[in-house]
Amino acid sequence: MADDKTNHPDDTQFDHAAGELTQEPNAPEVGEVEGAEAAAPGSKTEAELADLKDKYLRLAAEFENYKRRTTKERADLFKTANQELMAALLPVLDDFDRARHHTKDTDDANAVRESIDIIHNKLQKTLNQKGLTPMETKGGAFDPDLHEAITQIPAPSEDLKGKIVDEVERGYYLGDKVIRHAKVVLGQ
């Protein structure tokens, strides 16, 4: 072999004796574009990567703070909702205490019944103001989304077959949501 170097079209040569690629003295570096600025290889991509990593870490931390803040706000909301209801029920509790105090020495059943009725009406009015509404079930059609059938009895009349004959436990709505299903007896 006269010449141990083989020319390649990209101005690099293979030195067979040394077993490596060599660059022509006037040729641009491998991977270098003519006229491009001489910058450290990969520094731009490393900077972009570092910037993206920083943005990601900040976003993750911000999201964790958001989750923590909303959890705390939700807990505070439940506390204040209970506080508001309890404050609304305190006058009813006061009425119970007064009724117990004034009827403890009486044998008059009418006085006790009257005080219970007054307190019941006040409690019902307070709960209605907070959005609680009782279900009307007797004589209506059975709806498994609203009612829980606990038993079936022979219908007292033909028009009550397959309908609600009696209500064992009243159901309630809070706004539009069922918070307690009515326990009912169906006519067969």
KEKE-3310 file (N, C-alpha, C; in steps of 0.2 Angstrom, whole numbers, plus 5000, padded with zeros to 4 digits):
npx = (5004:5004:4999:4992:4981:4963:4952:4937:4921:4917:4928:4936:4948:4954:4966:4975:4986:4986:4974:4963:4951:4955:4956:4956:4967:4962:4948:4932:4927:4921:4904:4902:4895:4899:4902:4895:4893:4906:4902:4901:4898:4881:4878:4867:4856:4858:4855:4842:4836:4839:4832:4819:4818:4818:4806:4797:4799:4795:4782:4777:4779:4770:4758:4757:4756:4744:4735:4737:4732:4718:4713:4714:4705:4693:4691:4690:4678:4669:4669:4665:4652:4646:4647:4638:4626:4625:4624:4612:4604:4605:4595:4584:4588:4589:4576:4571:4578:4571:4558:4559:4563:4552:4542:4545:4540:4527:4511:4503:4499:4495:4502:4515:4514:4511:4522:4532:4526:4528:4542:4545:4540:4547:4560:4558:4555:4567:4576:4570:4573:4587:4587:4582:4570:4555:4551:4536:4527:4516:4504:4509:4519:4531:4548:4564:4575:4572:4565:4565:4560:4553:4545:4531:4513:4496:4486:4476:4466:4461:4466:4478:4487:4504:4508:4514:4509:4511:4522:4537:4549:4553:4559:4571:4576:4590:4591:4591:4596:4595:4595:4592:4584:4567:4559:4548:4531:4525:4510:4502)
npy = (4994:5010:5022:5025:5031:5033:5042:5051:5057:5068:5075:5069:5057:5040:5034:5020:5015:5020:5017:5026:5039:5054:5072:5083:5097:5109:5107:5108:5105:5089:5087:5101:5115:5125:5142:5143:5148:5147:5137:5129:5112:5106:5115:5124:5116:5110:5120:5123:5112:5112:5124:5119:5109:5117:5124:5114:5109:5120:5121:5109:5110:5121:5116:5106:5115:5121:5110:5107:5119:5120:5108:5112:5123:5117:5109:5120:5125:5115:5116:5128:5127:5118:5125:5136:5129:5124:5136:5140:5130:5132:5141:5132:5122:5129:5132:5119:5117:5126:5122:5109:5114:5121:5111:5101:5099:5097:5088:5089:5084:5090:5103:5098:5092:5103:5112:5103:5103:5116:5118:5108:5113:5125:5119:5112:5123:5130:5120:5119:5132:5130:5122:5109:5097:5088:5072:5068:5054:5044:5035:5037:5033:5019:5023:5017:5025:5035:5029:5016:5000:4991:4981:4972:4972:4966:4976:4989:4994:4993:5004:5006:4996:4991:5003:5015:5011:5014:5024:5021:5027:5044:5051:5063:5078:5088:5102:5098:5086:5069:5065:5056:5041:5037:5025:5013:5005:4994:4991:4976)
npz = (5000:4995:5000:5015:5018:5016:5006:5011:5006:5015:5019:5028:5033:5033:5043:5040:5046:5058:5062:5063:5061:5052:5051:5037:5035:5031:5032:5038:5056:5061:5062:5063:5056:5042:5044:5056:5073:5084:5097:5112:5111:5113:5123:5122:5121:5134:5142:5139:5143:5157:5160:5157:5166:5178:5177:5177:5190:5198:5194:5199:5212:5215:5212:5222:5233:5230:5231:5244:5250:5245:5251:5265:5264:5261:5273:5282:5277:5280:5294:5297:5291:5299:5311:5308:5307:5320:5328:5323:5329:5342:5349:5349:5357:5369:5371:5374:5386:5394:5394:5400:5413:5417:5416:5425:5438:5435:5433:5423:5408:5396:5396:5395:5382:5375:5376:5370:5357:5353:5353:5344:5332:5331:5329:5317:5308:5309:5303:5290:5285:5283:5272:5273:5269:5271:5264:5254:5255:5258:5250:5237:5222:5223:5223:5220:5221:5230:5241:5253:5254:5267:5270:5264:5263:5262:5251:5257:5250:5232:5224:5231:5228:5225:5228:5241:5257:5270:5281:5289:5293:5290:5275:5270:5261:5257:5250:5234:5235:5241:5258:5267:5265:5263:5274:5270:5268:5257:5247:5243)
capx = (5000:5008:4996:4988:4975:4958:4948:4930:4918:4916:4935:4939:4952:4955:4973:4975:4992:4984:4967:4958:4949:4959:4953:4960:4969:4958:4941:4928:4927:4915:4898:4902:4893:4903:4899:4891:4897:4910:4899:4902:4893:4876:4877:4861:4851:4858:4852:4835:4834:4839:4826:4813:4818:4817:4799:4794:4800:4791:4775:4775:4778:4765:4752:4757:4754:4737:4732:4737:4728:4711:4711:4713:4699:4688:4691:4687:4671:4665:4669:4660:4645:4643:4646:4632:4620:4624:4622:4605:4600:4605:4588:4579:4591:4587:4568:4571:4580:4566:4552:4561:4563:4545:4537:4548:4536:4519:4508:4498:4501:4494:4507:4521:4513:4511:4529:4535:4524:4531:4549:4545:4538:4553:4565:4556:4556:4575:4579:4568:4577:4593:4586:4579:4563:4553:4548:4529:4527:4510:4499:4513:4522:4537:4554:4569:4580:4570:4562:4568:4554:4555:4540:4525:4507:4490:4484:4469:4461:4463:4470:4485:4492:4510:4510:4516:4504:4513:4529:4540:4553:4552:4564:4572:4580:4593:4591:4589:4599:4592:4600:4589:4578:4561:4557:4541:4528:4521:4504:4503)
capy = (5000:5016:5027:5021:5035:5033:5049:5051:5063:5073:5078:5065:5052:5035:5032:5013:5013:5022:5014:5031:5045:5061:5078:5087:5103:5115:5105:5110:5099:5084:5090:5108:5118:5131:5148:5143:5151:5141:5137:5122:5107:5104:5120:5127:5111:5109:5126:5122:5106:5115:5128:5115:5106:5122:5126:5108:5108:5125:5119:5103:5113:5125:5111:5103:5120:5122:5104:5108:5125:5118:5104:5116:5127:5112:5108:5126:5126:5110:5118:5134:5125:5115:5131:5140:5125:5123:5142:5141:5126:5134:5143:5126:5119:5134:5131:5112:5118:5130:5117:5104:5117:5123:5106:5096:5098:5097:5082:5091:5081:5095:5108:5095:5091:5110:5114:5099:5105:5123:5116:5104:5118:5129:5115:5111:5129:5131:5116:5121:5138:5128:5118:5102:5096:5081:5068:5066:5047:5040:5035:5038:5027:5017:5025:5015:5031:5039:5025:5009:4996:4987:4975:4972:4970:4966:4983:4990:4995:4992:5009:5006:4991:4993:5010:5016:5011:5017:5027:5019:5032:5049:5053:5070:5081:5094:5105:5093:5079:5065:5064:5050:5038:5035:5018:5013:4998:4993:4987:4971)
capz = (5000:4994:5004:5020:5019:5011:5006:5011:5004:5020:5020:5033:5030:5038:5043:5041:5050:5065:5063:5065:5056:5053:5048:5033:5039:5030:5032:5045:5060:5060:5065:5063:5050:5040:5046:5062:5078:5088:5103:5115:5109:5117:5128:5121:5123:5141:5145:5138:5148:5164:5160:5157:5173:5183:5176:5179:5198:5200:5193:5203:5219:5214:5212:5229:5237:5228:5234:5252:5251:5244:5257:5271:5263:5262:5280:5285:5275:5284:5301:5297:5289:5305:5316:5306:5309:5327:5330:5322:5333:5350:5352:5350:5363:5375:5372:5377:5393:5398:5394:5405:5419:5419:5417:5429:5444:5434:5431:5417:5401:5391:5397:5392:5375:5372:5375:5365:5350:5351:5351:5337:5326:5330:5326:5310:5305:5308:5298:5284:5283:5281:5266:5274:5267:5272:5258:5255:5252:5258:5244:5231:5219:5225:5219:5224:5222:5236:5246:5255:5256:5272:5270:5260:5266:5257:5250:5260:5244:5226:5222:5234:5226:5222:5231:5248:5261:5277:5281:5295:5294:5285:5271:5269:5256:5259:5244:5229:5237:5246:5263:5270:5261:5267:5275:5268:5268:5251:5247:5238)
cpx = (5004:5005:4991:4982:4970:4954:4941:4927:4917:4923:4938:4943:4953:4962:4973:4980:4990:4978:4962:4956:4953:4955:4958:4962:4965:4950:4938:4928:4921:4910:4897:4900:4897:4899:4895:4896:4900:4907:4901:4896:4888:4874:4870:4855:4852:4855:4845:4832:4834:4833:4820:4812:4816:4809:4795:4793:4795:4784:4773:4774:4772:4758:4752:4754:4746:4733:4731:4732:4720:4709:4710:4707:4693:4686:4688:4680:4667:4664:4664:4653:4642:4642:4639:4626:4619:4622:4614:4600:4600:4599:4584:4582:4589:4580:4567:4572:4574:4560:4554:4561:4556:4540:4540:4543:4528:4517:4503:4502:4500:4499:4514:4520:4513:4518:4533:4533:4527:4538:4550:4544:4544:4559:4564:4557:4563:4578:4577:4571:4584:4593:4584:4572:4561:4550:4540:4529:4521:4506:4503:4516:4529:4543:4560:4575:4578:4568:4566:4562:4557:4551:4534:4519:4501:4488:4477:4464:4464:4468:4477:4489:4498:4512:4512:4510:4505:4520:4531:4545:4553:4559:4565:4577:4584:4595:4588:4591:4595:4597:4598:4583:4573:4560:4550:4538:4524:4515:4505:4497)
cpy = (5006:5021:5024:5025:5034:5039:5047:5057:5069:5076:5075:5059:5047:5033:5025:5011:5015:5019:5019:5036:5051:5066:5081:5094:5109:5113:5107:5104:5095:5087:5097:5110:5124:5137:5148:5145:5145:5141:5130:5118:5105:5109:5123:5122:5109:5114:5126:5117:5109:5120:5125:5112:5110:5123:5120:5107:5114:5124:5113:5106:5118:5121:5108:5109:5121:5116:5105:5114:5123:5113:5107:5120:5123:5111:5114:5127:5121:5113:5124:5132:5122:5120:5135:5136:5125:5130:5143:5136:5128:5137:5137:5123:5123:5133:5124:5113:5121:5126:5112:5107:5119:5117:5100:5094:5097:5090:5083:5089:5086:5101:5105:5095:5098:5112:5110:5101:5112:5122:5113:5109:5123:5126:5114:5117:5131:5127:5117:5127:5136:5123:5111:5102:5089:5078:5067:5059:5043:5041:5036:5032:5026:5019:5022:5020:5035:5035:5018:5005:4991:4980:4977:4969:4970:4973:4983:4991:4994:4997:5010:5000:4993:5000:5010:5016:5015:5019:5025:5024:5037:5050:5061:5072:5087:5097:5100:5086:5075:5063:5058:5047:5036:5027:5017:5005:4999:4989:4982:4969)
cpz = (5000:4999:5009:5022:5014:5012:5007:5009:5009:5023:5026:5030:5035:5037:5045:5046:5057:5067:5066:5060:5057:5049:5043:5036:5038:5030:5038:5049:5059:5064:5066:5056:5048:5041:5052:5068:5082:5095:5106:5113:5114:5123:5128:5123:5131:5145:5144:5143:5155:5165:5161:5164:5178:5183:5179:5187:5201:5200:5198:5210:5220:5215:5219:5234:5236:5231:5241:5254:5250:5249:5263:5270:5264:5269:5284:5283:5279:5291:5301:5295:5296:5311:5314:5308:5317:5330:5329:5327:5341:5353:5353:5356:5370:5376:5376:5385:5397:5399:5400:5412:5421:5419:5421:5435:5442:5432:5425:5411:5396:5391:5394:5385:5372:5371:5370:5358:5348:5349:5345:5331:5325:5327:5318:5306:5303:5303:5291:5281:5281:5275:5267:5273:5268:5265:5260:5252:5253:5252:5237:5228:5222:5220:5223:5225:5228:5242:5247:5258:5261:5273:5265:5263:5261:5257:5253:5255:5237:5223:5225:5232:5222:5224:5238:5252:5268:5276:5288:5297:5289:5282:5271:5263:5259:5252:5239:5230:5242:5252:5268:5266:5266:5268:5274:5268:5261:5251:5241:5234)
residu = (MET:ALA:ASP:ASP:LYS:THR:ASN:HIS:PRO:ASP:ASP:THR:GLN:PHE:ASP:HIS:ALA:ALA:GLY:GLU:LEU:THR:GLN:GLU:PRO:ASN:ALA:PRO:GLU:VAL:GLY:GLU:VAL:GLU:GLY:ALA:GLU:ALA:ALA:ALA:PRO:GLY:SER:LYS:THR:GLU:ALA:GLU:LEU:ALA:ASP:LEU:LYS:ASP:LYS:TYR:LEU:ARG:LEU:ALA:ALA:GLU:PHE:GLU:ASN:TYR:LYS:ARG:ARG:THR:THR:LYS:GLU:ARG:ALA:ASP:LEU:PHE:LYS:THR:ALA:ASN:GLN:GLU:LEU:MET:ALA:ALA:LEU:LEU:PRO:VAL:LEU:ASP:ASP:PHE:ASP:ARG:ALA:ARG:HIS:HIS:THR:LYS:ASP:THR:ASP:ASP:ALA:ASN:ALA:VAL:ARG:GLU:SER:ILE:ASP:ILE:ILE:HIS:ASN:LYS:LEU:GLN:LYS:THR:LEU:ASN:GLN:LYS:GLY:LEU:THR:PRO:MET:GLU:THR:LYS:GLY:GLY:ALA:PHE:ASP:PRO:ASP:LEU:HIS:GLU:ALA:ILE:THR:GLN:ILE:PRO:ALA:PRO:SER:GLU:ASP:LEU:LYS:GLY:LYS:ILE:VAL:ASP:GLU:VAL:GLU:ARG:GLY:TYR:TYR:LEU:GLY:ASP:LYS:VAL:ILE:ARG:HIS:ALA:LYS:VAL:VAL:LEU:GLY:GLN)
# end
